[in-house]
Amino acid sequence: MSEITPETVAAHGLNQEEYDRVLNALGREPNLVELGIFSVMWSEHCSYKSSRFHLKKLPTKAPWVICGPGENAGVIDIGDGQAAIFKMESHNHPSYIEPYQGAATGVGGILRDVFTMGARPVANLNALRFGRPDHPKMKHLVQGVVSGIGGYGNCVGVPTVGGETNFHKAYDGNILVNAMTVGVADQDKIFYSAATGTGNPIVYVGSKTGRDGIHGATMASADFDEKSDEKRPTVQVGDPFTEKLLIEACLELMATDAIVAIQDMGAAGLTSSSVEMASKGEVGIRLDMNMVPCREEGMTPYEMMLSESQERMLMVLKPGKEKMAEDIFRKWELDFAIIGEVTDTGRMELTFNGETVCDIPLAPLADDAPEYDRPHVKTPKREALVDVPESTDIASDLTKLMGTPDLASRKWIWEQYDSQVGADTMQKSGGDAAVVRVHGTRKALAMSTDCTPRYCYADPYEGGKQAVAETYRNISAVGGRPLAVTNCLNFANPERPEIMGQFVGCLEGMSEACIELDYPIVSGNVSLYNESKATGGGSAILPTPAIGGVGLLEDHSKMATIAFKNEGDAILVIGGENNAHLGQSIFLRDLHGREEGPAPHVDLSVERKAGELVRKLIADGALSAVHDCADGGIAVAVAEMALAGKIGAQIGMPADQTSPAGFFFGEDQGRYVVSTNDALPVIEAVEGAGLTVVLLGQTGGDAIQISADEARSSVALATLRDASESFFRDWMEG
């Protein structure tokens, strides 16, 4: 075994205080295998040592929550003895280093988190953040990530139905790739990870172990430098066809009574899966490393334990069920090996070539990982906007906005994803929320990923609220009742007090929104150290607490969409106040080069009332189209509805408004743009709920005609469509 030097300890990402804890836990110096195991289990990626203190404050319970944070994924009751199981994960650093495999294995990993609990995956979503389009690496990164997501998801046979993609210079040196999977299971067939039963066999299934991904968890817990490309060997390599076989084999075995516990091998591979299973079950574990299926010659126990090779699972089986289980996995042409057993020692014991190469007490490894309440400072409040720019031609500005990177059509992206496999997709990318039918029922799941990082940077508290509220609006806008969220908390270096202040502020806002909206957090992921010292890269990313929401439609035949349906329908803006808020808006940033002002305020009582009302109006058949009013404001929402329905509109600014730019492009929260063929009862319902309503205009024609005071402007739908679709087309062909 190699000598453990201070350099060896530092190379494993442990500081002196943490290494002293290792010495105290063992009562001796570790060997290299033991040091490697402590390093990955105590990495930021696996232990959440900088975030656990604050994550404990999040609301995680509701009558419909079956399992909250702590397992592979969250579980909620969707009625009729069924459950939705879902989670979002990050694969940021690997995707910057090797975009295709980084994104592909991010999809593979989140799929395993869901099906390891007994669910058949029914939908994939993603949340992507890239740097400036004119950055020399960005086109390559976008192409690789999109290809990786499509390549894996399409081959494994799970539809990719929704997501979001944003661009900002803060992500130049550290892109974000967050993947989400939603699955459906029977409530009496949900599987957990706690190992039990002394003497029960521990079984390895799936692909063989290779040297790919070693130190992946440690790499994901550090920021980038100029040598990031040298970390390519830490990026895993995925095989979606093997994953498909693994899904089917696991679900077939799950239909029997053979499984005691099951865990996928994700970050830190065999180490994290075995440690988590044993510690959750308060048992010990003994593994014979000679029995681990390896695809490379001469692999050491250190490499086997730290490898993050993909498409692998660890199971505890009931005695006597081994042969039946092996037959299933051999039928699906997958590896199957009994590699150890459950013990009552409370220790992790590894043997190799007849010698003990690791003997660690599990309690300190899992439960005594460092936990830091890091110093944090509150983000200063932004000053109100001064010299607010005005628009002299609303239609012209609308056309420009529709062609900007953050508002342009994502058709180039989502056309690369198979959104229809499984034949249950009812609404895919391009609307507010994706909708997937619960197979064989009238129910459907609505799902959305959302976050507005520029708001979170300006005001973490309001930005955290808004990220949750926007998923709530998007799900409500299709007629779904929002039930629960998962999250992926992407932040920069938590050792910097201002960054930790962003994290704390966003979590406070998220927590308040989840409580007020009765919309708990049931799973999630934390990704820190997202910043880069690389040449040409930005320093820290914007705070990006991506939220993935899931809701339920009891009857999918009543689902709403954003597309205008008829000529002559009234167009209304309903919900929150129209206060012409241009601070941190796309209009201010992309047309005037100013990232200034406060983030918009989120009134959670209005959000809840507006969401409940919209869902009722949809259920009653009172609305012909519904769209969340978000980035770009009212004018952009109307343009998107018109383009989706291929029907134009005539809209005007109310007399009580004084700023055309503020009214049409302001990003006030809690609002929906709706169309209806009978406006009066809708207006009465909105006013009866104590909410704001504006009669904006009506649908019709092949253009959007806009009046503001005495000014009139117009833009043809064909012109808007070309502006919207040209960004990706011209960029990728250029």
Secondary structure, DSSP 8 states (H G I E B T S, - for coil): -----HHHHHHTT--HHHHHHHHHHHTS---HHHHHHHHHHTSHHHH-TTTHHHHTTS----TTEEE-TTSSSEEEEEETTEEEEEEEEE-HHHHHHSHHHHHHHHHHHHHHHHHTTT-EEEEEEEEEEE--TTSTTHHHHHHHHHHHHHHHHHHHT--EEEEEEEE-GGGTTS-EEEEEEEEEEEGGG-------STT-EEEEEES-B-STTTTHHHHTTS-B-TTGGGGGGGS----HHHHHHHHHHHHHHHTTT-EEEEEE--TTHHHHHHHHHHHHHT-EEEEEGGGS-BSSTT--HHHHHH---SSEEEEEE-TT-HHHHHHHHHHTT-EEEEEEEEESSSEEEEEETTEEEEEEEHHHHHHS------------------S----S-HHHHHHHHHTSTTTS--HHHHTTS---TTS-EEE-TTSSSEEEE-TTSS-EEEEEEE--HHHHHH-HHHHHHHHHHHHHHHHHHTT-EEEEEEEEEE-S-TTSHHHHHHHHHHHHHHHHHHHHTT--EEEEEEE---BB-STT--SB---EEEEEEEEEES-GGG---SS--STT-EEEEEES------TT-HIIIIIH----S------HHHHHHHHHHHHHHHHTT--SEEEE--TTHHHHHHHHHHHHHT--EEEE--TT---HHHHHH---SSEEEEEES-HHHHHHHHHHTT-EEEEEEEE-SSEEEEEETTEEEEEEHHHHHHHHHHHHHHHHH-
